[in-house]
Amino acid sequence: MSTPPAGPASPSPAANKSAGLSRRHFLQGAGALWGTAALGLPATALNADVKTIQGFESAGAQASVPSGWEPLSDRKIRVGIAGYGVCQFGAAFGFQDHPNVEVVAVTDLIPERCAALAQACRCAQTYPSLEAMVKDPRIEAVFIATDAPSHARHCLEVLRHGKHVATAVPAVFGSLEEAEQVWAAVKASGLTYMMFETSAFHADLHAMRTIYRAGGLGKLVYAEGEYYHYMSSPIDSYQGWRIGLPPQWYPTHSNAYYHCVTGETFTKVSCLGTASLLHDFQSANNAYQNPYATEIALFHTSEGGMARMAVSWDTPGTGGEMGRIRGQRGSFYGQYKGLTEKLPALSRPPFPAGMAGAYSGHHGGSHPHLTNEFVSALIQGRQPLVHVAMALNLTVAGIVAHQSALQGGAWLDIPQYKM
């Protein structure tokens, strides 16, 4: 594997002392770093004083819930769930409602959140930390919905205890070294790893992937992915890890509009960042010494094409995760136009009817699809869609992109992970 020189060591979010977040330091001295798993929160967050964030407004029930799901087996995977922070993602993906799952234990460092997670998952067994929970011999698999800086460490801990693991995004947080550690641990263990990349099961991206696999796009010449998430003021997070977050350290929602369509990779990157008007995205005001709230990356792809991937925290207007692709046989800009006249069915696969609650709301109805994919992969003994190689390719490309931005757009090689 060709790996570019590592950039500066990832700063600890604990070093950030900016004022303004009432719950930022209430867990200092605890044995693990966690609190939340993504850059947003639903209106029902435990922190009632935090306003709803762009892209995470409740959308209500979806008009068309996929039907026709049939069980693969009567087996129940015994799952432990870690983390019930600002986004409450520990319960948001519907593990507790999947008929092939038994949630046997939950954990969060904050006692009231742990209790709330147990109630939401209808689970009696709680543990004060992930480190304690993974010792439970009943647990076969763990879903990690903790803070982004802890994802890799928690995954390694789960794997060391011989359990399958799924994690919220990103796979690692700003560290190429952690990527190597996760890769080595998964390969050595023979266990199943999946990253819950929500864009992978957006309706449009699922259609793109289906058409690509059917040959309706041919080789992709160009892809675009965008993740716009305006943050005019800091979002609450454990030890302030979101404050000044380099945009391309959270790249998977946009990068998915190439990786999760083709299964191919980015090989080189040149990235530019722009100075921000927001206080927290000035290098002197955040733990990352990061001067950018918007970073736009241009990638070479392993197919010989190119891709532009944007992540932005400081541009008001339409937000969310979106993308477009152009191939030698067709393109997808909201709909397919190309040389293939007859396409396979483009609707997303069905999931258990009891998971309809996880289908409503944000992330384009992707939550139950991700959970069903992970559970099905365990039952069938196969690799899930967003396996460890794809998860790391989705993530490390952004880490190197940020290094490029700090070097004025220098072209840098990206590590390659192949199953």
C-alpha positions as CSV (number, residue, x, y, z in Angstrom):
1,M,0.0,0.0,0.0
2,S,1.4,3.4,-1.0
3,T,0.8,5.8,1.9
4,P,1.6,9.5,1.8
5,P,3.5,11.1,4.6
6,A,1.3,11.6,7.6
7,G,0.2,15.1,8.4
8,P,0.3,16.6,11.9
9,A,-0.9,14.4,14.7
10,S,-4.6,14.7,15.2
11,P,-5.3,17.3,17.9
12,S,-7.3,16.1,20.9
13,P,-10.7,17.8,21.0
14,A,-10.1,18.0,24.8
15,A,-7.6,20.7,24.1
16,N,-10.3,23.0,22.9
17,K,-11.4,25.4,25.6
18,S,-13.7,27.7,23.7
19,A,-16.6,28.9,25.8
20,G,-20.3,28.6,24.9
21,L,-21.2,24.9,25.3
22,S,-22.6,24.1,28.7
23,R,-22.1,20.3,28.4
24,R,-18.7,20.3,26.8
25,H,-16.4,19.3,29.7
26,F,-18.8,17.4,32.0
27,L,-17.1,14.0,31.3
28,Q,-13.5,15.0,31.7
29,G,-11.5,12.3,33.4
30,A,-13.9,9.6,32.2
31,G,-12.5,6.4,30.7
32,A,-13.7,6.9,27.2
33,L,-14.4,9.7,24.7
34,W,-17.9,9.8,23.4
35,G,-21.2,11.6,23.2
36,T,-22.5,11.7,19.7
37,A,-21.9,10.3,16.3
38,A,-22.7,12.8,13.6
39,L,-22.9,16.4,12.6
40,G,-26.5,17.1,13.5
41,L,-29.3,16.3,15.8
42,P,-33.1,15.6,15.7
43,A,-35.6,17.9,17.3
44,T,-36.0,15.3,20.1
45,A,-32.4,15.5,21.3
46,L,-31.9,15.3,25.1
47,N,-30.3,18.7,25.0
48,A,-33.6,20.6,24.6
49,D,-31.8,24.0,24.5
50,V,-30.0,23.2,21.3
51,K,-31.9,24.3,18.1
52,T,-32.6,21.9,15.3
53,I,-29.7,21.7,12.8
54,Q,-30.0,22.1,9.1
55,G,-30.8,18.8,7.4
56,F,-31.9,17.1,10.6
57,E,-35.5,18.4,10.8
58,S,-38.1,15.8,11.4
59,A,-39.6,14.9,8.0
60,G,-42.5,12.8,9.4
61,A,-43.6,9.5,7.9
62,Q,-42.3,8.7,4.4
63,A,-44.9,8.4,1.7
64,S,-43.7,5.0,0.4
65,V,-42.1,2.5,2.7
66,P,-40.6,-0.5,0.8
67,S,-42.6,-3.7,1.3
68,G,-42.0,-7.3,0.6
69,W,-39.2,-8.1,3.1
70,E,-38.8,-11.8,3.9
71,P,-36.6,-13.1,6.7
72,L,-33.5,-15.0,5.7
73,S,-33.6,-17.1,8.9
74,D,-35.2,-17.1,12.4
75,R,-31.8,-16.4,13.9
76,K,-31.4,-13.4,16.3
77,I,-28.1,-11.5,16.3
78,R,-27.4,-10.4,19.9
79,V,-26.3,-6.8,19.7
80,G,-24.8,-4.3,22.1
81,I,-25.3,-0.5,21.3
82,A,-22.8,2.2,22.4
83,G,-23.7,5.9,22.5
84,Y,-26.8,8.0,22.9
85,G,-25.4,11.5,22.4
86,V,-26.8,14.7,20.8
87,C,-28.1,12.8,17.8
88,Q,-29.4,9.8,19.8
89,F,-28.1,7.6,17.0
90,G,-27.8,4.6,19.2
91,A,-31.6,4.0,18.8
92,A,-32.1,5.9,15.5
93,F,-31.1,3.0,13.2
94,G,-33.8,0.6,14.4
95,F,-31.8,-2.3,15.7
96,Q,-34.4,-2.8,18.4
97,D,-37.1,-3.2,15.8
98,H,-35.4,-5.7,13.5
99,P,-36.9,-9.2,13.9
100,N,-33.4,-10.8,13.5
101,V,-31.9,-8.7,16.3
102,E,-32.0,-8.9,20.1
103,V,-30.5,-5.8,21.8
104,V,-29.0,-7.4,24.9
105,A,-27.0,-4.4,26.3
106,V,-26.5,-0.7,25.9
107,T,-24.0,1.8,27.2
108,D,-23.3,5.5,27.4
109,L,-20.9,7.3,29.8
110,I,-23.7,9.6,30.9
111,P,-26.1,7.8,33.2
112,E,-29.2,9.6,32.1
113,R,-28.4,9.0,28.5
114,C,-27.6,5.4,29.1
115,A,-31.0,4.9,30.8
116,A,-32.7,6.7,27.9
117,L,-31.0,4.5,25.4
118,A,-32.1,1.4,27.3
119,Q,-35.6,2.6,27.3
120,A,-35.6,3.4,23.6
121,C,-34.1,0.0,22.8
122,R,-36.3,-1.9,25.2
123,C,-33.3,-3.3,26.8
124,A,-32.8,-4.1,30.5
125,Q,-29.0,-4.5,30.6
126,T,-26.9,-1.4,30.8
127,Y,-23.1,-0.9,31.2
128,P,-21.2,2.3,32.3
129,S,-18.8,2.1,29.4
130,L,-18.1,0.3,26.1
131,E,-15.0,-1.2,27.7
132,A,-17.3,-2.9,30.2
133,M,-20.0,-3.9,27.7
134,V,-17.8,-5.7,25.3
135,K,-16.9,-8.2,28.0
136,D,-20.5,-9.4,28.0
137,P,-20.2,-12.9,26.4
138,R,-23.8,-12.8,25.1
139,I,-23.0,-10.0,22.6
140,E,-22.2,-11.0,19.1
141,A,-22.0,-7.6,17.4
142,V,-21.7,-4.0,18.6
143,F,-23.1,-0.8,16.9
144,I,-20.9,2.2,17.8
145,A,-22.7,5.5,17.8
146,T,-20.1,7.4,19.9
147,D,-18.2,10.6,19.1
148,A,-16.2,10.6,15.9
149,P,-12.8,10.9,17.5
150,S,-13.5,7.6,19.4
151,H,-14.8,5.5,16.5
152,A,-11.5,3.8,15.6
153,R,-10.5,3.1,19.2
154,H,-13.9,1.7,20.1
155,C,-13.9,-0.5,16.9
156,L,-10.5,-1.9,17.9
157,E,-11.8,-2.6,21.4
158,V,-14.8,-4.5,20.0
159,L,-12.7,-6.5,17.6
160,R,-10.2,-7.4,20.4
161,H,-13.1,-9.1,22.2
162,G,-14.1,-11.1,19.2
163,K,-17.3,-9.3,18.2
164,H,-18.5,-8.0,14.8
165,V,-18.7,-4.2,14.6
166,A,-20.7,-1.5,12.9
167,T,-20.0,2.1,13.3
168,A,-21.3,5.5,12.5
169,V,-19.2,7.7,10.2
170,P,-16.4,8.4,9.8
171,A,-14.3,5.2,10.1
172,V,-11.4,7.1,11.6
173,F,-10.9,10.7,12.6
174,G,-8.1,12.6,10.9
175,S,-5.5,9.8,11.3
176,L,-4.0,7.6,8.6
177,E,-2.3,5.6,11.4
178,E,-5.7,4.7,12.9
179,A,-6.9,3.6,9.4
180,E,-4.0,1.2,9.2
181,Q,-4.8,-0.2,12.7
182,V,-8.4,-0.7,11.9
183,W,-7.6,-2.4,8.5
184,A,-5.1,-4.7,10.2
185,A,-7.4,-5.6,13.0
186,V,-10.4,-6.4,10.8
187,K,-8.3,-8.5,8.4
188,A,-6.6,-10.4,11.2
189,S,-9.9,-11.1,13.1
190,G,-12.0,-12.4,10.2
191,L,-14.9,-10.5,11.8
192,T,-17.4,-8.4,9.9
193,Y,-17.0,-4.6,9.9
194,M,-19.5,-2.1,8.4
195,M,-19.6,1.6,8.4
196,F,-23.2,3.1,8.4
197,E,-22.7,5.6,5.5
198,T,-26.2,7.1,5.1
199,S,-25.6,8.3,1.5
200,A,-25.1,4.7,0.4
201,F,-28.8,4.1,0.8
202,H,-30.2,7.4,-0.4
203,A,-32.7,6.6,-3.1
204,D,-30.7,8.4,-5.8
205,L,-27.4,6.8,-4.9
206,H,-29.0,3.4,-4.8
207,A,-30.4,4.0,-8.3
208,M,-27.0,5.1,-9.5
209,R,-25.3,2.0,-8.1
210,T,-28.0,-0.3,-9.6
211,I,-27.6,1.3,-13.0
212,Y,-23.8,1.2,-12.8
213,R,-23.8,-2.5,-11.9
214,A,-26.2,-3.1,-14.9
215,G,-23.8,-1.4,-17.3
216,G,-26.0,1.6,-17.9
217,L,-23.3,4.1,-17.0
218,G,-20.1,2.5,-18.2
219,K,-16.9,3.9,-16.8
220,L,-17.5,7.1,-14.8
221,V,-15.8,10.0,-16.3
222,Y,-16.9,12.5,-13.7
223,A,-18.7,12.4,-10.3
224,E,-19.8,15.2,-7.9
225,G,-20.6,14.8,-4.3
226,E,-21.6,17.6,-1.9
227,Y,-22.2,17.8,1.8
228,Y,-23.4,21.2,2.8
229,H,-24.2,21.6,6.5
230,Y,-24.3,25.2,7.7
231,M,-23.1,25.7,11.3
232,S,-23.4,29.4,12.2
233,S,-22.6,28.5,15.8
234,P,-21.0,25.4,17.4
235,I,-23.1,22.3,17.8
236,D,-22.8,20.7,21.2
237,S,-20.4,17.8,21.3
238,Y,-18.2,15.8,23.7
239,Q,-15.2,17.9,24.5
240,G,-16.1,20.3,21.7
241,W,-14.8,17.9,18.9
242,R,-16.9,19.6,16.2
243,I,-15.5,23.1,16.9
244,G,-13.3,24.0,13.9
245,L,-13.7,20.5,12.5
246,P,-11.7,20.3,9.2
247,P,-14.5,19.7,6.6
248,Q,-12.6,16.9,4.8
249,W,-12.2,15.0,8.0
250,Y,-16.0,14.3,7.6
251,P,-16.1,13.5,3.9
252,T,-18.0,10.2,3.6
253,H,-21.4,11.7,2.8
254,S,-20.1,13.4,-0.3
255,N,-17.4,10.8,-1.3
256,A,-20.1,8.1,-1.3
257,Y,-21.4,9.6,-4.6
258,Y,-18.4,7.9,-6.2
259,H,-17.2,5.1,-3.9
260,C,-20.7,3.7,-3.1
261,V,-21.8,3.9,-6.7
262,T,-18.8,2.1,-8.2
263,G,-16.9,0.4,-5.4
264,E,-13.8,2.0,-7.0
265,T,-11.4,4.5,-5.2
266,F,-9.8,7.9,-5.3
267,T,-6.0,7.7,-6.1
268,K,-4.8,11.3,-6.0
269,V,-6.2,14.6,-4.7
270,S,-5.7,18.3,-4.9
271,C,-7.9,20.2,-2.5
272,L,-8.4,23.9,-1.8
273,G,-10.0,25.5,1.3
274,T,-11.4,29.0,1.8
275,A,-11.0,31.3,4.8
276,S,-14.2,31.5,6.9
277,L,-16.1,34.4,8.5
278,L,-17.0,32.1,11.3
279,H,-15.0,32.5,14.5
280,D,-14.5,28.8,15.2
281,F,-13.0,28.2,11.7
282,Q,-10.1,30.4,12.2
283,S,-6.9,28.5,13.0
284,A,-6.2,30.3,16.3
285,N,-9.7,29.4,17.6
286,N,-9.8,25.7,17.3
287,A,-7.8,22.7,18.5
288,Y,-7.1,21.5,14.9
289,Q,-5.4,24.8,13.8
290,N,-7.8,24.5,10.9
291,P,-8.4,27.7,8.9
292,Y,-11.1,26.3,6.6
293,A,-14.9,25.7,6.9
294,T,-15.2,24.8,3.2
295,E,-12.9,22.5,1.4
296,I,-13.4,21.4,-2.3
297,A,-11.4,18.4,-3.5
298,L,-10.6,17.3,-7.0
299,F,-9.7,13.6,-7.2
300,H,-8.3,11.2,-9.8
301,T,-10.2,7.9,-9.7
302,S,-9.1,4.3,-10.1
303,E,-11.2,4.1,-13.3
304,G,-9.2,6.9,-14.9
305,G,-11.9,9.6,-14.4
306,M,-12.2,12.5,-12.0
307,A,-14.4,13.6,-9.1
308,R,-15.2,16.9,-7.3
309,M,-16.2,16.5,-3.7
310,A,-17.3,19.4,-1.5
311,V,-17.8,19.7,2.2
312,S,-18.9,23.0,3.7
313,W,-19.9,24.2,7.1
314,D,-20.2,28.0,6.5
315,T,-22.3,28.5,3.3
316,P,-26.0,29.3,4.1
317,G,-28.6,27.9,1.8
318,T,-29.7,24.5,0.6
319,G,-28.1,21.8,2.8
320,G,-27.7,18.1,2.8
321,E,-26.0,15.3,0.9
322,M,-26.3,15.2,-2.9
323,G,-24.5,14.1,-6.0
324,R,-24.4,13.7,-9.7
325,I,-22.4,11.4,-12.0
326,R,-21.5,11.2,-15.7
327,G,-20.4,8.0,-17.5
328,Q,-19.4,6.9,-20.9
329,R,-22.8,5.3,-21.4
330,G,-25.1,7.5,-19.4
331,S,-25.5,10.1,-16.6
332,F,-27.6,10.5,-13.5
333,Y,-28.7,14.1,-12.6
334,G,-31.8,13.3,-10.6
335,Q,-32.8,10.8,-13.3
336,Y,-31.0,8.5,-15.7
337,K,-30.3,9.6,-19.2
338,G,-28.2,7.3,-21.3
339,L,-27.8,4.6,-23.9
340,T,-29.5,1.8,-22.0
341,E,-33.2,1.6,-22.7
342,K,-34.2,-1.2,-20.3
343,L,-33.0,-0.8,-16.7
344,P,-33.5,-3.1,-13.6
345,A,-35.8,-2.0,-10.9
346,L,-34.3,1.0,-9.1
347,S,-36.3,1.0,-5.9
348,R,-34.5,0.4,-2.7
349,P,-34.7,-3.1,-1.2
350,P,-37.4,-3.9,1.4
351,F,-36.8,-4.0,5.1
352,P,-38.9,-5.3,8.0
353,A,-42.2,-3.5,8.4
354,G,-41.6,-2.9,12.1
355,M,-38.6,-0.6,11.2
356,A,-40.8,2.0,9.6
357,G,-40.1,4.4,12.5
358,A,-36.4,4.5,11.5
359,Y,-37.4,5.2,7.9
360,S,-38.9,8.6,8.7
361,G,-37.0,11.7,9.3
362,H,-33.5,12.7,8.1
363,H,-30.8,11.0,6.1
364,G,-33.2,10.2,3.3
365,G,-34.8,7.1,4.9
366,S,-31.4,5.3,4.8
367,H,-31.3,4.1,8.5
368,P,-33.3,0.8,8.3
369,H,-31.6,-0.1,5.0
370,L,-28.2,0.1,6.7
371,T,-29.2,-1.9,9.7
372,N,-30.9,-4.6,7.5
373,E,-27.8,-4.7,5.3
374,F,-25.5,-5.3,8.4
375,V,-27.8,-7.9,9.9
376,S,-28.3,-9.7,6.6
377,A,-24.5,-9.8,6.0
378,L,-24.0,-11.4,9.4
379,I,-26.7,-14.0,8.8
380,Q,-25.5,-14.8,5.3
381,G,-21.8,-14.8,6.2
382,R,-20.9,-12.2,3.5
383,Q,-19.3,-8.8,3.3
384,P,-21.7,-5.9,3.8
385,L,-22.0,-3.1,1.2
386,V,-19.8,-0.6,3.2
387,H,-17.2,-3.1,4.3
388,V,-13.9,-2.1,5.9
389,A,-12.1,-1.4,2.6
390,M,-14.8,0.9,1.3
391,A,-15.2,2.6,4.7
392,L,-11.5,3.4,4.9
393,N,-11.4,4.5,1.2
394,L,-14.4,6.8,1.9
395,T,-12.6,8.3,4.9
396,V,-8.9,8.5,4.2
397,A,-9.4,10.3,0.9
398,G,-10.7,13.3,3.0
399,I,-7.8,13.1,5.4
400,V,-5.3,13.4,2.6
401,A,-7.5,16.1,1.0
402,H,-7.2,18.3,4.1
403,Q,-3.4,17.8,4.0
404,S,-3.5,19.0,0.4
405,A,-5.5,22.1,1.3
406,L,-3.0,23.0,4.0
407,Q,-0.3,22.7,1.3
408,G,-2.1,25.0,-1.1
409,G,-3.6,22.3,-3.3
410,A,-0.6,20.1,-3.7
411,W,-1.4,16.8,-5.5
412,L,-1.0,14.0,-3.0
413,D,-1.3,10.2,-3.2
414,I,-4.1,8.5,-1.3
415,P,-3.7,5.1,0.5
416,Q,-5.6,2.3,-1.3
417,Y,-7.6,-0.4,0.5
418,K,-8.7,-3.5,-1.4
419,M,-10.6,-6.6,-0.1
